[in-house]
């Protein structure tokens, strides 16, 4: 009988403790937070209209429901400030809420909180950007991985799927500048590009020199290709590349997309050798922000890429799309020409749409990227913007005339009229 009474008393005591916690955290502290005086900082509103004072940040203050031992441990803590348990470290506000899902500055230090309210360490991704947080959770702005934008022209082809599989296996992205006349033959490849996070690029319909066409014809070349891409995967291209590198502002405005040149030409179209293609990239200028030109219509090119993609990642590089790189560099892509995103080029003021050095959480609008521009300091330049060394449309015409690039090499119009696979058989490699 005595044991039974003790059990009842124990249950009542536990209930009373839980009720007390609920009243303190759910009623009394929120009321105190509402009526208390503010001493500075930003006043944010949590779920239920509760306000509290914190430093600026984009993390949300949420009241996590008690659904597991993880949350029960938090629910028993009443003291504001930093706390830690076996699940991790979290910060509790005076009203009993926790920061979650974003970045937050606390006492002058930037932290990143996951969806459960615990701080994150190591590499944290936000859109196209990545940030490094030390073991104590503090943001380390000095730790960055160099980025490269792999781009492939003139496809898709029968070799493209192998390349896409390699990119997917290595969590890498690339931009594919495709010809409209080939898109319909490889819809699976186009859909795969979208599925794994690669970027669709428009390289005209049949690789005509756009400077020899009327603007109406230019519009049709790129519009027809976009329509074919939409038919294949539901999306149009977000960026474009002019055949032979020949373009001007009238063409950029007519097409209505950012036009992308390159800063590292692999010359794979000319070498047609796996080892030579590999060396041309691995021994090339791999400065952070480089745009690399290759072609997925050539088997040696694809085989070389499959070889160096995991090696570049092992060396610490991030392989991203052009728009991802632009977003990470705080560039809002315009209807202009882009050669690279080197910091020296950005600092020279010759990159259209550069908003200044990216800060934690900054995500500018970048072509088709899903991001929001937070900076209003847009530096929109005129066409022909280059790497700060005086390159302009005249430069591209002279370069093309020299035969030093793929687009103005010994490729004839016959190549684009015929199927690439017929001109370049496996025996010829």
C-alpha positions as CSV (number, residue, x, y, z in Angstrom):
1,X,0.0,0.0,0.0
2,X,2.8,2.3,0.9
3,X,4.7,1.6,-2.3
4,X,1.5,2.4,-4.3
5,X,1.2,5.8,-2.6
6,X,4.9,6.5,-3.3
7,X,4.4,5.7,-7.0
8,X,1.4,8.0,-7.1
9,X,3.4,10.8,-5.4
10,X,6.3,10.3,-7.7
11,X,4.1,10.5,-10.8
12,X,2.5,13.7,-9.5
13,X,5.9,15.2,-8.7
14,X,7.2,14.5,-12.3
15,X,4.0,15.9,-13.7
16,X,4.4,19.0,-11.6
17,X,8.0,19.5,-12.8
18,X,7.1,19.2,-16.4
19,X,4.1,21.5,-15.9
20,X,6.5,24.0,-14.3
21,X,8.9,23.8,-17.2
22,X,6.1,24.3,-19.7
23,X,4.7,27.4,-17.8
24,X,8.2,29.0,-17.4
25,X,9.3,28.4,-21.0
26,X,6.0,28.6,-22.8
27,X,4.3,31.4,-20.9
28,X,6.4,33.3,-18.4
29,X,9.6,33.7,-20.5
30,X,7.8,34.7,-23.7
31,X,5.8,37.3,-21.7
32,X,9.0,38.6,-20.1
33,X,10.5,38.8,-23.6
34,X,7.5,40.8,-24.9
35,X,7.4,43.3,-22.0
36,X,11.2,43.5,-21.3
37,X,13.1,46.6,-22.4
38,X,15.5,46.4,-25.4
39,X,19.1,47.4,-25.0
40,X,20.2,47.3,-28.7
41,X,20.5,44.9,-31.6
42,X,17.8,43.7,-33.9
43,X,14.4,42.6,-32.7
44,X,13.2,39.5,-34.5
45,X,9.9,37.7,-34.3
46,X,9.7,34.0,-33.6
47,X,6.9,31.5,-34.1
48,X,3.8,32.7,-32.2
49,X,4.8,36.3,-32.3
50,X,7.4,36.1,-29.6
51,X,10.1,38.8,-30.0
52,X,13.7,38.7,-28.8
53,X,16.9,40.6,-29.3
54,X,19.8,39.1,-31.3
55,X,22.5,40.2,-33.7
56,X,21.7,40.3,-37.4
57,X,21.6,36.9,-39.2
58,X,19.4,34.8,-41.4
59,X,18.9,31.8,-39.1
60,X,15.4,31.3,-37.8
61,X,14.6,31.2,-34.0
62,X,12.3,28.2,-33.6
63,X,10.7,26.3,-30.7
64,X,11.7,22.7,-31.5
65,X,8.9,20.2,-30.5
66,X,9.9,17.5,-28.1
67,X,9.9,14.4,-30.2
68,X,13.0,12.6,-29.2
69,X,15.7,12.3,-26.6
70,X,17.5,15.0,-28.6
71,X,14.8,17.5,-28.0
72,X,14.0,16.4,-24.5
73,X,17.5,17.3,-23.5
74,X,17.0,20.8,-24.8
75,X,13.6,21.2,-23.2
76,X,15.0,20.6,-19.7
77,X,17.5,23.6,-20.1
78,X,16.2,27.0,-19.0
79,X,19.4,29.0,-19.0
80,X,19.9,31.3,-22.1
81,X,23.3,31.0,-23.9
82,X,25.4,28.1,-25.2
83,X,24.7,24.5,-24.3
84,X,26.0,21.2,-25.4
85,X,24.9,17.6,-25.3
86,X,25.7,14.3,-27.0
87,X,24.0,15.6,-30.2
88,X,26.0,18.8,-30.5
89,X,26.2,22.4,-29.4
90,X,23.3,24.9,-29.6
91,X,22.4,28.4,-28.6
92,X,19.3,29.1,-26.5
93,X,17.6,32.5,-26.6
94,X,15.9,34.1,-23.5
95,X,12.5,33.1,-24.8
96,X,13.4,29.4,-25.1
97,X,13.9,29.3,-28.9
98,X,16.9,28.0,-30.7
99,X,18.5,29.3,-33.9
100,X,18.2,26.9,-36.8
101,X,18.5,26.6,-40.6
102,X,20.9,29.4,-41.4
103,X,23.8,31.7,-40.4
104,X,23.7,33.8,-37.2
105,X,26.2,36.2,-35.6
106,X,26.5,35.8,-31.9
107,X,28.8,38.0,-29.8
108,X,30.7,39.0,-33.0
109,X,31.2,35.5,-34.4
110,X,29.3,33.9,-37.3
111,X,27.9,30.4,-36.8
112,X,25.9,28.1,-39.0
113,X,22.9,26.1,-37.5
114,X,21.4,23.0,-38.9
115,X,17.6,22.3,-39.0
116,X,17.8,20.8,-35.5
117,X,19.4,23.9,-34.1
118,X,22.9,22.5,-33.6
119,X,26.0,24.3,-34.9
120,X,27.7,23.0,-38.1
121,X,31.4,22.5,-38.6
122,X,33.5,21.9,-41.7
123,X,32.2,22.8,-45.2
124,X,28.6,24.2,-45.3
125,X,26.8,24.9,-48.5
126,X,24.4,27.7,-49.1
127,X,23.2,27.8,-52.7
128,X,26.2,27.9,-55.0
129,X,28.4,29.1,-52.1
130,X,30.4,27.1,-49.6
131,X,31.7,28.3,-46.2
132,X,34.1,26.7,-43.7
133,X,33.4,26.6,-40.0
134,X,36.1,25.5,-37.5
135,X,35.7,22.8,-34.9
136,X,34.3,25.4,-32.4
137,X,31.7,26.4,-35.0
138,X,33.2,29.8,-35.9
139,X,33.2,30.8,-39.5
140,X,36.7,30.8,-41.1
141,X,36.7,33.3,-44.0
142,X,40.3,32.4,-44.9
143,X,39.6,28.8,-45.8
144,X,38.3,28.6,-49.4
145,X,38.5,26.0,-52.2
146,X,39.4,27.2,-55.7
147,X,36.7,26.9,-58.3
148,X,36.9,25.8,-61.9
149,X,34.1,26.0,-64.5
150,X,34.3,23.0,-66.9
151,X,32.5,23.8,-70.2
152,X,31.8,21.5,-73.1
153,X,30.8,22.6,-76.6
154,X,29.1,21.2,-79.7
155,X,27.2,18.3,-78.1
156,X,25.4,16.4,-77.0
157,X,27.0,13.2,-78.4
158,X,27.2,9.5,-77.8
159,X,30.0,10.2,-75.4
160,X,28.2,12.7,-73.2
161,X,26.5,10.2,-71.0
162,X,29.8,8.7,-69.8
163,X,30.9,12.2,-68.9
164,X,27.7,12.9,-67.0
165,X,28.1,9.7,-65.1
166,X,31.6,10.7,-64.1
167,X,30.4,14.2,-63.0
168,X,27.6,12.7,-60.9
169,X,29.9,10.2,-59.2
170,X,32.3,13.0,-58.2
171,X,29.6,15.4,-57.2
172,X,30.9,17.8,-59.9
173,X,29.0,20.1,-62.2
174,X,29.7,21.5,-65.7
175,X,28.1,23.7,-68.3
176,X,27.2,22.2,-71.7
177,X,26.9,24.6,-74.7
178,X,24.8,22.6,-77.1
179,X,23.8,22.7,-80.7
180,X,20.1,22.7,-81.4
181,X,20.5,20.3,-84.3
182,X,21.9,17.6,-82.0
183,X,19.7,18.2,-78.9
184,X,16.8,16.2,-80.3
185,X,19.0,13.1,-80.9
186,X,20.1,13.0,-77.2
187,X,17.2,14.0,-75.0
188,X,18.2,11.5,-72.2
189,X,21.6,13.3,-72.0
190,X,19.9,16.7,-71.7
191,X,17.6,15.5,-69.0
192,X,20.5,13.9,-67.1
193,X,22.4,17.2,-67.2
194,X,19.5,18.9,-65.3
195,X,19.0,16.0,-62.9
196,X,22.6,16.1,-61.7
197,X,22.9,19.9,-61.4
198,X,24.7,20.7,-64.6
199,X,23.9,23.9,-66.6
200,X,22.4,24.1,-70.0
201,X,24.2,26.4,-72.4
202,X,23.1,27.5,-75.9
203,X,25.7,27.3,-78.7
204,X,23.2,28.2,-81.6
205,X,21.4,25.8,-83.8
206,X,24.0,24.8,-86.4
207,X,27.2,26.6,-85.4
208,X,26.9,29.4,-87.9
209,X,29.0,32.5,-87.5
210,X,26.4,34.8,-85.9
211,X,28.2,37.9,-87.1
212,X,27.4,37.0,-90.7
213,X,23.6,36.7,-89.9
214,X,20.9,39.3,-89.5
215,X,19.7,39.8,-85.9
216,X,16.4,38.1,-86.8
217,X,18.4,35.0,-87.9
218,X,20.5,35.2,-84.8
219,X,17.4,35.2,-82.6
220,X,16.0,32.2,-84.5
221,X,19.3,30.2,-84.1
222,X,19.2,30.6,-80.3
223,X,15.5,30.5,-79.9
224,X,15.1,27.3,-81.9
225,X,17.7,25.7,-79.7
226,X,16.1,26.9,-76.5
227,X,12.7,25.4,-77.7
228,X,14.4,22.1,-78.4
229,X,16.0,22.1,-74.9
230,X,12.6,22.9,-73.4
231,X,11.1,20.0,-75.4
232,X,13.8,17.6,-74.1
233,X,13.9,18.6,-70.4
234,X,11.5,21.4,-69.7
235,X,14.2,24.1,-69.4
236,X,15.9,26.6,-71.7
237,X,19.6,27.5,-71.6
238,X,20.7,30.0,-69.0
239,X,23.9,31.0,-70.7
240,X,25.1,31.1,-74.3
241,X,28.4,30.9,-76.2
242,X,28.9,32.3,-79.7
243,X,30.3,29.9,-82.4
244,X,33.8,30.8,-83.3
245,X,33.8,33.2,-80.3
246,X,32.3,35.8,-82.7
247,X,29.8,38.1,-81.0
248,X,28.9,41.7,-80.2
249,X,26.5,43.6,-77.9
250,X,23.8,43.5,-80.5
251,X,24.0,39.7,-80.5
252,X,24.1,39.5,-76.7
253,X,21.0,41.7,-76.4
254,X,19.2,39.9,-79.2
255,X,19.7,36.5,-77.5
256,X,19.2,38.0,-74.0
257,X,21.7,35.8,-72.2
258,X,25.1,36.1,-70.7
259,X,27.7,35.0,-73.3
260,X,30.6,32.9,-72.0
261,X,34.1,32.8,-73.4
262,X,37.0,30.9,-71.7
263,X,40.4,31.5,-70.1
264,X,41.8,28.0,-70.6
265,X,41.5,26.5,-74.1
266,X,42.4,22.8,-74.0
267,X,42.7,22.6,-77.8
268,X,41.2,19.2,-77.5
269,X,39.6,19.5,-80.9
270,X,43.1,19.8,-82.4
271,X,45.0,17.3,-80.2
272,X,42.5,14.5,-80.3
273,X,44.6,12.5,-77.8
274,X,43.7,11.5,-74.3
275,X,47.1,12.1,-72.7
276,X,47.6,15.4,-74.5
277,X,44.1,16.6,-73.6
278,X,44.7,15.6,-70.0
279,X,48.0,17.5,-69.9
280,X,46.6,20.6,-71.5
281,X,44.2,21.0,-68.6
282,X,46.2,19.7,-65.7
283,X,49.2,21.8,-66.7
284,X,47.2,24.8,-67.7
285,X,46.4,27.9,-65.7
286,X,44.0,26.6,-63.0
287,X,43.7,29.9,-61.2
288,X,40.5,30.1,-59.0
289,X,37.8,31.4,-61.4
290,X,39.1,29.8,-64.6
291,X,36.6,28.7,-67.3
292,X,37.9,25.7,-69.2
293,X,36.9,24.9,-72.8
294,X,36.5,21.3,-74.0
295,X,34.2,19.4,-76.4
296,X,32.1,16.4,-75.5
297,X,31.8,15.4,-79.2
298,X,35.3,13.9,-79.2
299,X,35.9,10.6,-77.4
300,X,39.5,11.5,-76.3
301,X,38.2,14.7,-74.8
302,X,35.6,12.8,-72.7
303,X,38.1,10.2,-71.7
304,X,40.6,12.8,-70.6
305,X,37.9,14.6,-68.6
306,X,36.8,11.4,-66.9
307,X,40.5,11.0,-65.9
308,X,41.2,14.4,-64.5
309,X,37.8,15.3,-62.9
310,X,38.4,13.1,-59.8
311,X,42.0,14.2,-59.7
312,X,41.1,17.9,-59.6
313,X,38.6,17.3,-56.8
314,X,41.3,15.4,-54.9
315,X,43.6,18.4,-55.3
316,X,41.0,20.5,-53.6
317,X,39.2,22.2,-56.5
318,X,35.4,22.6,-56.8
319,X,34.0,21.9,-60.3
320,X,31.0,24.2,-60.8
321,X,28.8,25.6,-63.5
322,X,29.4,29.0,-64.9
323,X,26.3,30.4,-63.1
324,X,27.4,28.8,-59.8
325,X,30.8,30.3,-60.1
326,X,29.3,33.7,-60.9
327,X,27.0,33.5,-57.8
328,X,29.9,32.4,-55.6
329,X,31.9,35.4,-56.8
330,X,29.0,37.8,-56.2
331,X,28.5,38.5,-59.9
332,X,25.0,39.2,-61.3
333,X,25.3,37.9,-64.8
334,X,24.3,40.4,-67.5
335,X,23.8,40.3,-71.3
336,X,27.5,40.7,-71.6
337,X,30.7,38.8,-72.3
338,X,32.6,36.8,-69.6
339,X,36.0,35.3,-69.9
340,X,36.9,34.3,-66.4
341,X,36.1,35.1,-62.7
342,X,39.6,35.5,-61.4
343,X,39.8,37.8,-58.4
344,X,42.3,40.0,-60.3
345,X,39.8,40.4,-63.1
346,X,37.0,41.1,-60.6
347,X,39.1,43.7,-58.8
348,X,40.0,45.4,-62.1
349,X,36.3,46.4,-62.5
350,X,36.0,44.7,-65.9
351,X,33.4,42.1,-65.0
352,X,29.9,43.1,-65.7
353,X,27.6,42.8,-62.6
354,X,30.3,42.3,-60.0
355,X,28.9,43.4,-56.6
356,X,32.1,43.4,-54.6
357,X,33.7,40.5,-52.7
358,X,31.2,38.0,-51.5
359,X,30.3,37.9,-47.8
360,X,28.8,35.2,-45.7
361,X,25.4,34.4,-47.0
362,X,25.5,36.6,-50.0
363,X,23.7,35.0,-53.0
364,X,23.5,37.3,-56.0
365,X,21.2,36.6,-58.9
366,X,23.3,34.8,-61.5
367,X,21.8,33.8,-64.8
368,X,19.4,31.0,-64.1
369,X,20.6,30.4,-60.6
370,X,18.0,30.3,-57.8
371,X,19.4,33.1,-55.7
372,X,18.5,36.6,-54.4
373,X,20.7,39.6,-54.9
374,X,21.4,41.3,-51.6
375,X,23.8,44.0,-52.7
376,X,22.6,47.0,-54.6
377,X,26.0,48.1,-55.7
378,X,25.8,46.8,-59.3
379,X,28.6,47.6,-61.7
380,X,27.0,47.0,-65.1
381,X,29.6,47.4,-67.8
382,X,29.3,47.8,-71.5
383,X,29.8,44.9,-73.9
384,X,33.2,43.5,-74.6
385,X,34.2,43.5,-70.9
386,X,37.1,41.2,-70.5
387,X,39.8,40.1,-68.1
388,X,41.2,43.6,-67.6
389,X,43.9,43.2,-70.1
390,X,42.2,45.0,-73.0
391,X,40.5,42.0,-74.6
392,X,37.4,42.9,-76.6
393,X,35.5,41.7,-79.6
394,X,38.4,42.7,-81.8
395,X,40.6,40.4,-79.7
396,X,38.3,37.4,-80.3
397,X,38.2,38.1,-84.1
398,X,42.0,38.2,-84.2
399,X,42.3,35.1,-82.0
400,X,39.9,33.2,-84.2
401,X,41.7,34.3,-87.3
402,X,44.9,32.9,-86.0
403,X,43.4,29.4,-85.8
404,X,44.4,29.1,-82.1
405,X,41.0,28.2,-80.9
406,X,38.7,25.3,-81.6
407,X,36.0,27.3,-83.2
408,X,38.2,28.8,-85.9
409,X,40.5,25.9,-86.4
410,X,40.3,23.6,-89.5
411,X,36.7,22.7,-88.7
412,X,34.6,23.2,-91.9
413,X,30.9,23.8,-92.4
414,X,30.7,20.2,-93.6
415,X,31.3,19.1,-90.0
416,X,28.2,20.7,-88.8
417,X,26.1,19.5,-91.7
418,X,27.1,15.9,-91.1
419,X,26.8,13.9,-88.0
420,X,30.0,14.3,-85.9
421,X,30.1,10.5,-85.3
422,X,30.5,9.9,-89.0
423,X,33.4,12.3,-89.3
424,X,35.2,11.1,-86.2
425,X,35.0,7.3,-85.9
426,X,36.6,5.4,-83.0
427,X,39.3,4.1,-85.3
428,X,40.5,7.6,-86.0
429,X,41.2,8.3,-82.3
